[in-house]
Amino acid sequence: MQKNWLQWSGVGLLWAGLVSPNVLAETLSGEVRDVDGQPVAGAVVEWVGSNRKTLTDAAGRFSLEDLRGDEVELHIMAPRFVHQQLHVDLDEGPVTIRLRPTRIEVIEVVALPWHASTLESAQPVNVIAGDTLARQQSSTLGETLKNEVGVHTNYYGPVASSPVIRGLDGPRVLITQNGLDAGDVSRVGPDHLVTTETSTAEQVEVLRGPATLFYGSGAIGGVVNIVDGRVPTDNELSGQWHLKHDNVADENLVSASVTGGAGSWATHADGFWRESNDYRIPVAAEREEHEAGHEHDHADEAFDGRLDNSAYRAKGANVGASYLLDNGFVGVSVGRLERTYGIPGHSHESHDGEGDVDVYADLEQDRVQLISELSLDHPWFSALNTRLGYTDYTHSEIEEGVPLTTFASTSQELRAELFHHPVAEWRGAWSLQYKHQDFSAEGAEAFTPPSETESLALGWMEERHFGPVQVQLGARAERVELSADQVTLPMEDQPGLLAAYQVKQTFEPFSLSAGAVWDFTEGYNLGLALSRAQRAPSAAELYSFGPHIGTSSYEVGALYELHEEADGHFHAEVSPAAVELETSNNIDLTLRKFEGDVGFTLNAFYNQMDDFYYLSATGLEAEDDHADEHDHGEAEPGAEEHEEEEALPVYHYTARDARLYGLEGQLVWQLASPWRLTLMSDYTRASLHGGEPIPRIPPLRVGATLEYQLNGWRTELGAQHYFDQDRTANLESETDGYTLVDAQLSYEWEWAAQTMTFYIQGNNLTDTEARPHTSFLKDRAPLPARSIAVGLRSKF
């Protein structure tokens, strides 16, 4: 019934926009200049609330056609200038717009429903784009973003690291590609890869704090949106290619993308290939592991100076095409990703009992996206943006050529945003989102049963300027259904047998937000964001019951109660208590200075979370007899039966009230024309009710980067210091602090209508032993040793 209603709703929205009567259209012309009166070429001039925009020419002139009404609101964007938003009376004739320069990089944020830059959002946002993204991109999303303010990585080697935002990760941080869910199983465990590729991306956006209002329950901790051109929006010829070699793991990268077309058609193609060996670890870590001998498991991984089972191979490609209309575009893309990677710390004794065998993952994903953005000639509605996505994902964890466990997920998603014309100077939109995911895990380490998650949400967003104050309001109502047919539980009175349950649960999260940005004096603004966001727990948080080797633990979901027995064992029962929604009450306060030679951004946040789901250490142990379940074929006559039992600590998903708060800051100082100094720091303090620390919270961090740029040359020297983390949860070990020093030298020149850049990059130059506190593998997998990378990239 929901699906039928969804289909007819989508048809109704399209019909309203496409067959409605035309209205009287107007044209607005003008010019964009800087404060000295010089023309600004290439500035984007956009009619707010629609998809109509144009670029200024070499003289700074522009013309916007097909406008309606007596007054329009314009949004003007240009590199190295503060974005400007202003109301224009169409009867005034040509207008002159002046932009103010800024030292802070100002980029439009695609992930927000309304067009806003990083300086105009009430919610804290990081955006990495252009050359900055090219310099920072790594083999995983977490490593690409780890130096951003408020963002760390849950480091699972170079194979599967994902971002940690203000101490939160997993199902609380949504990963999207062009606004649609990545469709993988990376939120289930830290050893599962995020299926995004930054080498072909145009920009990566991080929304810190609750973003549930725009994206749903999975975004209560934040959103990371990867923007690429796989669905092209214009047919101007452009592209890039990149070659790179890094010696720390003998890593090689080749990537390229190109967009073009003719007439009303635009086409795009991109692809990449990556390959690496096991990476080298610092000398100090190697010595420590060697001296420890076999004191702990896998100590021998470091004997040859490399982290065993950390190699990978990856390749992928996307093709897309769009039909360009006078009022927007409609486009589709098809993509394929393949990656084979080792899982550090995940090995078993071989079937013949003669040593350990590494386990590796073999991943495949097919993805289809349809994206359209249309301006509408309608008396009520100004634009309709639609995104549809389909993803088919599978990855198998393989030992000795035999799949040990296979994870699969198919997902479908629709997002539609219908924008209305101003009503009493309020501009906004209604949104409709539908998402369905079918997840399964089969095999010896399938700690989560197969499940289906279906959600349907309606949202409302509005904004209005009151002089120097911009106000943003929103609400979202959602319905989430979780169902699982094979939820199992060991039978207490019949050891070795399992009881199977069919479970279906319905949640109705409701979220509200309000924000304001106040330009209280020239060159400064103050942002305030308030939100109350709710999240339905994930299937893994509810239904898990079994060994999760990626976290070296035995995980039990919140659906169950654990009871310790006198002999040290335990038994589990289905909990009679109702499963509660996780609720976040968040406040963000942001102060920005963006003019002059010194610019800065300071954030303070406070987040009170009710029924916060986390893995609680129980102090119990469970026998992991998964090795006995490996099916390596029938044993030959006379062969002895091989069994392995290993005790794993039991962790139970528990809902308790929690409090998270912290500070974040970044300062940019243009010391002189070619010199720039950037300082940053972030700190998160997270506690459960009663004062007990939440596990794996990143420590205080401070950093500095000095840049020199002149006549095509650019050099950068940076350092980040991570303090000791001695504020730990129950049964969690402390982590020593460390300092990482990085440097880069590059030269840029023009050749054959291309901008070429050759660079040399050094990471961890002091060969420091570094173990991120946020990592499940911190005791087994230190960060890589000193590395030197060389590369050549081009854009045209």
N, C-alpha and C positions, 0 to 999 in steps of 0.2 A: 504493500500500500504506500509506504514511504517512497519507494523508487518511482511508482507511477506519479505520485504527487510531485516529486522532484522533476521528472521529465516534463510534466505539463507546466510547472512553474518556469522552467527554462524556456519553453516555447513561448509562454506568455510574455516573458521579459523581452525576448527577441522581437516578437510581434509588436510590442509597444513601441520599440525603438525604430523598427524598419518600415512600418506602414503608417506611422503617424503623420499628420499634415505638416508641411513645411511652414516656416515662419520667415519673416523679413530678415534678410542677412545684411550685415554691415562689414566694412573694411576699415582696419586701423593701421596706420603707418606711423613711423617715427624713427628715431635713431638712439643708439646706446653709446655713451661716452664715459670716460673715467673722470676723476675729480679735476684733472688738469685740462679737460676738454678734448682729449685725444679719442678717436673712435676705437671701439672695442669690437673687433671682428670675431666671428664664430660664436657669439653669445646666443644662448637659447632663450627665445621669448615664447612663453606658453600662456595660453588662456586657461586659468585655473578652473578645475571642475570639468574639463573636457580633455580630449586628446589632440587638440589643435595646437601646433607649435611651429616655429620657423627659426631660421638662423640669420644673424646679421651678416651683411656682406663686408668687403674690405673697408668700406667707409662707415661701417657701423649702422647701416640702414636696414630696416625690416618692414615687412607688410604682413599683417594677419587678416585672412579673409574669412567670410562666412560666420561672422560674429552676430550675436543677437542681443536684444535688450538695449537699455539706455546706458548701462555702465557694465564694464567687465573688470575682472581682477586678473592682473598679469603677474607671472613669476619669471624672473630674469636670472639666468645662470651663466657664469663664465669662469674659467680657471683663474685662480689667484685673485678673485674678487668675491666680496660678500654678496650672497644671493639677495635679491630684492623682490618684495611683493608689494604691489600698489594697485589702487583702484583708479580707473581711467574712464572719464566721460566720453562716449563715442562722438559727441557733438563738438568736442574741443579741437578736433583735427589732429595733425601730426604732433607727436609728443617726443620730448627729449628725456631720456632716463640716464642718470649718472650712477655709476657703481663705485663703491669704495674698495680699496685694496685690502688684503689681509695676508698675514703670515701663516695662518692656520689653513690647512688644506680643506677646502669646502667641496663636498661631493653630494650629488643628489642621491637620496636613499630610495631605491626601487621597492624595498620590502614594505614600506609604509603605504597605506591606501591612498593618502593624498601626497602630492609632490612636495617634498621638503628636503632641505639639506641637513648636514650634520649639525649646523648651527641653529636650525629652525625647529628642531624636534624637541618636545618637552621630555621625551624619553632619551636616555643616553644611548648613543649609537656610535659604533666604530665602522669605518668603511676603508677598505684597502683596495686600491685600483691602480691601473697604469703601471708605471715603472716601479712603484713601491711594491705592488703585488708581484711583479716579475722578480724583484730582488728577494722577497720573503718566501716565495712558494717552495713547498717541500713535498715529499712523497705522501704525506698524510695531511688531513685538514687541521688536526690538532697542532702539528708542528708548524704549519703555515701561520697559525694565529697566536702561537704561544707568547709572543712578545707584545701583543696588544694589551692596552690597559684593561684590567678587569678580567682578562682571559688567560687561562693556563691550559695545560694538556694533561690528560690522564695516562700519559706515555705508556704504550704497550709496544715498545720498540719502534722501529721505523715502518711497521706494517699495519697498525690498526689504531693509531692514536686519534682521539677525538677531543673537542674543546670542552673545557670546564669554565663555566661563567659564574663568577662570584661564589665559587665553591659548589655549584650545582652542575650535574651532568646527567647522562643516561636519559631516562624518559622525560626529564624536565627540560631538556634542551632540544628543540626541534631543528633538524637539518633539512633545508629546502633547496631546491634548484629551480630558479626562475619562479619562486613562490609556491612550488608544489613539493610535497613531501618526497625526500630522497628515495623512500620505498625499500630500504634495506632493513637489516636486523641489528644495526649498530647500537640501537638503544637497549638491546637485550643484555649485552655483555661487552666489556672493554676489549676483548680479543676479536670482536667482529668489526670488519672494515667499514668505514663510511664511504659510500660509493659515489664520491665526487672527485673531480680532477681540476686542480687549480691552475695547471700549466696552460689550459686553453680558456680560462675564465677571464671575464672583463673586470669584474670586481667582486669582492666578498664583503658582506654586510653582517655586522653583529649587533643585534638589539639586546641590550643588557636590561635585566629586570623582566617582569611579567609581560609577555607579548601575546597572552592568551586571546585578547580581544580580536586580534587579526587572524590568528592561526589555530586556535583551539587548545584543547587540554594539554597537548604535548609540548606547549611552549611556555609553561608557567615560570621557568627559569630563564628563558631567553630564546632567541632565534638566530641561527646562522644561515644566511641566504646567499647562495652562489649564483651570480648572474653571468650568463654567457650568451653568445649570439646564435645559438643553434636554431632558434626561430628568428630569422632576420626581420628588422623593421624598416630597412631601406636597401636600395640596390647599388649604393656607392661602393666602388671597389676599395677594399681594405683587407688587411690581414696581418699575420705575424708568424714567425717561426723561431725556434729556440733549440740550441744544442748545448748540452752540459755534461761534464764529467766530474765526479767527486771521488777523491781517493780513499775516504774513510771506509767505504764499502764497495769500491770499484763500481760505483753507480753511474749509469749512463741514461740520459734523457734526450728524446727527440720529440718535439711537438710542433704542430702547425695548425693554422686556421685561415680561412679565406671567405670573404663575403662579397657578392657581386650580383649581377643580373642585368636585365634590360627591360624597358617598357614598364609594364605593371607587375613584373615578376622579380623577386629577390631570392637568391639562393645562398646557402652556407654549407661549408664542410669543414670539419676539424678532426684531428686525430693525434694520438700520442703513443709512445712506447717507452717504458721504463724497465730497467733491469739492475739488480744489485746482488752482491754476495753478502755473506754475514759481515756485520760491521765491526770495526776495531773498537775496543774499550780502552779507557785511560790506563797508563802503566800502574798507577796507584791502585786502581780497582783490581787489575790483574794480579798484582802481588798479594793483595788482601785475600782474594779468592784462593790463590795457590796456598797461602799459609794456613788458611782455614781447613784445607784438606777436604775431608768428607763430613765436616761438622754439620753441614746442612745439605739438603737435596740439591742436585744440579751444580754443586760447587765446581765440578770439573769443566763446566761450560766455558770458563775463562782461561783455561790452560794455554790455548794457542793465541791468546790476545784478541779473540773475536767472540762476539756473543753468538753462541750456537743457535741455529735454526731461525736466523733473523733475515735471511735472504728473500727476495721476491722477484717476480716478473709480472708486468702489467701492460696491457694495451687496450685501446678503445678508440671509437670513431663515432661521429654524429653527422648526419646530413639533414638539412632542412630547407624548406621553401615557403615563401609567403606571397600572397597576392595583395598588391598594394592598391588601396582604394583612395578616393579623394578624402574620405573621412576616417582613414585608419588602415588597418591591415588584418588579414587572417592568415595564419601560418601553422605549419605542422613540422615536426622533426622526429627522426627515428635514431636511436642510439644503442650502441653495444659496448659493454665493458667486460673485460676478462682479467682476472688477477689470480695468481698463484703465490701464496706467501707462507713462510714458516710461522709457527706460533711459539714464540720463545717461552721456555719453561714448561712446555707441554710435550712430554715424551713418556713412553711406556717401555717396559721390558719386552724384548722381542718374543715372538711366538716360540722360538726354539730355546729361549732362556739364556741367550749368549750376548747380552748387552742391551742398551737402550735404543729405541727406534724413535726418531723424531716424527711428530705429527704436523702436517701442513694442510692448508686450506686451499681449495680450488673453487673460485667464485665466478659466476656469470650473471650478468644482468642485461635485460632488454628493456628499453624505455621509449615510450611514445608520448609526445606532448603536442597539444593543440592550443595555441594562444591567439586571441584576437583582442584588439583594442579599437573601438569604434566610437566616433563622435556622432551624436544624434541631433537631427533637426526636429525637435519635439518641444512643445510648450512647457513640459514639466521636466523632462530628462535631458541631460547633456552628454552622457557617455555611458557605454557599456563595455566593461572589460571581462573577458571570460578566459579561464584556464582549465584545461582538462588534461589529465595524465593517467597513463597506464604503465605499470611496472611489473615485470616478471623477474624474480630474483631467486637464486639458489646458490648455496655454498656447502661443500662437503668437507669434513675434516677427515683426512686420509692417513692411514698408517699401513706401511708395507704394501701400498697399492690398493688397499681395500678401504672403501668409505666406512669410517667409524661412526660418524653422526652427520646427518644431512639436515640443513635448515633451508626452508623454502618460504617464500612470501610472494603473493600476488596482491596488488593494490590498485584501486581506482579512486580518482579524486576529481571533483569539480569545484571550482571557485568562480563565482560570478559577482561582480560589483556594479551596481546601477547607480550612477551619480545624478543628482537632481540640480536644477537651476537654483540660484539663491532665493531663499525665503527669509525675509526680514534680515538680509545680509548673512544668513547662515548658509554655508555650503557643506555638502556631505553626500553620503551614499548609504545604500542598503546592501548588505552582502548575504550571499547564500553559499554554504559550503557543505559538500557531501563527501564522505570518505569511507572506504571499505577496505579492510585488510584481512586476508586469509593467511594465517601463519601456521607452519607445521615444523616439528622437529622430530626426527626419527633416528634411533640408534642408541648406542651404549651410553651416551652422555646427553640425552635429550631430557634436560632437567625441567623443561617447560612443556606442557602438553599442547597439542594442536588447538588453535583458537581462532575465533573470528571477532573482529572489532568493527563496528559500524557506527558512524556518527553523522548527525545532521544538525546544522547550526544556522541561525539567523543572526545577523549583526547590524548595528546601526552606528554610524560615525558622523560627527558634525564638527565644523570649525568656523570661527568668526574672529575678525579683528575688531578690537575696541581701542582705536588709536594705536599706541605702542604695545598693546597687549594682544597676543594671539591665544585664543581659548580653543581647546580640543576636548570633545566629549564623545563617549561611546558606551555601548552595551552589547552584550552577546548572550543569547540563550542557546543551549546545546543539549542534545540528547545522545547519549553514548550507550551502546549495547555491547556487552562482552559475553561470549558464549564459548563453552568448551565441552566436548563430548567424552573426553577420555581423561578426566581428572582422576588420578589414582592416589590411593593411600594404603600403606601396609596394614594388614589385618593383625591386630594385637593377639588374638587368640589362635591364629593360624600363621605362624612365621613362614615367610617365603611366598605368601599369597598376597594379592593386591585387590582392594575393593575399588571399583570404577564408579565414577559419578558423572552425571550430566549437570552442568552448571550454566545458568544464564542470569546475568545481572544487568540492571539498567540504572544509569546515572543521569542526572540532569544538572550539569554545571551551569552556573550563571555568573557572569563577570561584568564589572563596571569599571570605567576609568574616567579620569578628568585630568587635564593638564593645561598649563599656561606657560607662555614664553613672553617675558617682559623686557623690551628694549629700554631700560631705565635711563640710559645715557648713551651718547654716541660711542660706538665701539665695544659696548658691554651688553650682555643680556643675562637674565636669570630665568631658569626653567624649573618648574615644579610639576611633578607627575604623581598622581594618587591612583591606586588601583586596588580592587578587590577581585581576585581571580581564583577560580576553582578548577580542579583537575580530577578527572577520574583515574584511579590507579590502573596501571597497565596489566595486561594478562600475566606477564612475568612476575610482577610484584604480588599478584594474587595467587597464582596457581603453581608456582615453582615448587618442585619437590625432588631433589636429587643432586648428584655431584656436578659442580660447575668447575671444570679444571682450569678454565681461563682465570678464575679468581681464587683458585686453590681452596675452595670451600664447598660445603654442602648447603645448598640454599633451600629454604622452606618459605612458602608464600604466606601472605597475611590471611589467607582463607583458613589456615590451620592453627590449632593450639598445640603447643608442645608441653609434655609432662615428663619430668625426670623421674626415673625409677631408682630404687635403692641400690641396684647393682651398677649404677653409672650409665645405664642405657636410657633411652627415652622412647616414648610412643607419641603419636600425633592423632589428633581428632579434628574433625571439621568444626570450626568455631561457630558457636551460636550467635555471636555478636554481629551486628550489622556492619558492613563495610562502608566507611565514611569517605566523603569527598575530601581531598586535600585542598585547603583554602589558604591563599596568600593575601595578606594585607600589607601593601608595599607603598613606601613613599620614597621618592627620588628628588633631590635638590641639586641643581647644577648651576654653577656660575661660570660664565665664559667672557674672556676678553679676546677680541679678534682683530683689532686694528693697532697700528704702530709696529715697532720692531720687536715687541714682546707680546706674545699671545698665550693664553692658558685656558684650560678647562679643568674645573674642580667639581667632583661629584661626592655626595654623601647619600647613603641609602640605609633604609631600615625595613626589614621584612619579617613580619610576624606570621608564622605558618602554623595553622591548626591541622592536626592529623597528618604530620609529615612522615612519609613512608621512607624507612631506611633499613639497611641490613644491620641488625643488632647482633653482636657477638653473644652467644649463649653460654660459652664455656663447655659445651657438650661436643662430642665427637661422633662421627658416623663412619662406618666402614664403607670404603669405596671399592666395591668388588666389580667395577665395570670391566676390568681386564678379563674376567671370566666370561663376560658376555660377548667379547669380540668374536666375530665369526670369520675365522681365517680358513674355513674349509674343514672337511672332516679329517680327524687325526688318523695317521697311518696305524696299522696294527702294531701293538707293542709300544706305541708312544705313550708317555706319561701325560696325564691331564695337567695342564698348566693353570695355576690359579694365582691371583695376586689380590691381596687385600691391603688397602692403605687407609689409615684413619685421617679424615678431613674434619676441620672445625666446622661446627654447625652455626649458620647465620640465619636469623629469622626476620623476615620483613615485618616491621612493627610500626604502628602509627602513634606518634607522640607529638605534642606541640613543640615547636622549635622557634628560635629567634636568630636571624642573621643580620648583621649590620657591618658597615665598613666605609672606607674612604678610597677615592681614586683621583689621581691628578696627573696632568701632563702640561708641560710648559715648553714653548718654542721661543727661542731668542735668536734673532738675526744679529749676531755680534758685529759683523761687517758685511760688505756686499757678498763675498764668496763664502763666508763662514756662518754656520748655524749650529746652535746647541739645543738639544732636546733632552729634557728631564722628565722622568715618569716615576710613579709609585702607585701601588695598590695594596689594600689590606682587607681581609674578610675575617670576621669573628663569628663563629657559628656554634650555638649551644642548644641542647635539648632542654625541655622544661626541667628545672632542678639544677642546671648548670653543667651537665655532662657534655663534653665536646662532641660534635658530629665528626665522624671519621673522614680522613683524606681531604681536609681543608687546606688549601695552599697557605704558605707562610707569608709574612710581610716581604715585599719585594721593592727594590729601588733600582733605577737604571739611568744611564746617561749615554747620549750619542752625539758625537761631534762630526759635522759634515763640512766638506770643502768642495765647491763646485765652480768651475771657471773654464771657458773655452773648450767645452766638450769633456773636460776631465772632471771626475767626481770621485772623492775618497771619503770613507766613513769608518770611524772607530767607535765601537760601543761596548758597554759592559753592563751586566745586570747581576745584582747580588740578591740571593735568596737567603733569608735569615733562617736560623734553626727553627724547626717546628717541634716544640716540646709540649704543646697543648694537644694531647691525644685522647682518643676515645678508649673505652675499655678493650684491653688486649691488643691495642694498636701500638706499634713501636715508634719512637721518636726518630726524627730525621735531621742530620747535620746540614748546616747551611753551606752554600758554595757560591762562587762568582764565575760567571761565564764571560769571556772576552771574545768579541767578533770584529772582523774588519773586512772592508771591500774596496777595491780599486777598479774603476771602469773608465772607458773612453768611448765617446759617442761621435759619430760622423755620418755625413750623408753620402750615399753611393747608390747609383742606379735607381733613383726614385724611392730609396728606402732609407730609414734611419737605423743605422747599425750600431750595436753596442757590444764591445768586448769587455769581459770582466774577470777578475780574480777575486775569489771569496774565501776567507778563512774563518772557521768556527771553532770555538773552544781552544783558542790559541795557546792557553796555558796548560792544556792537557789535564784539566781538573776533573776529579771524580765527582760526578753530580748525580744525585738520586732524587727525582721529584717525589715529594710527599704524596701527591695526588695519584701516584701510580700503584696499581696492584702488584707490579713487578719490581718495585724499587730495590728489593734485596737481591734480585737476580739480574736485573737489566739496568746498569747505569747508562747515562747518556753517552753518545759516541765520543771517541777520543778526538784529538786535534785533527781537523780535516782541512784540505785545500781543494777548492773547486774552481774550474775554469769553464767559461761559457761564451757563447756568441748568440745574440738574439737580434731580431730585425722586426720592424713594423713598417707598414706602408698603407 
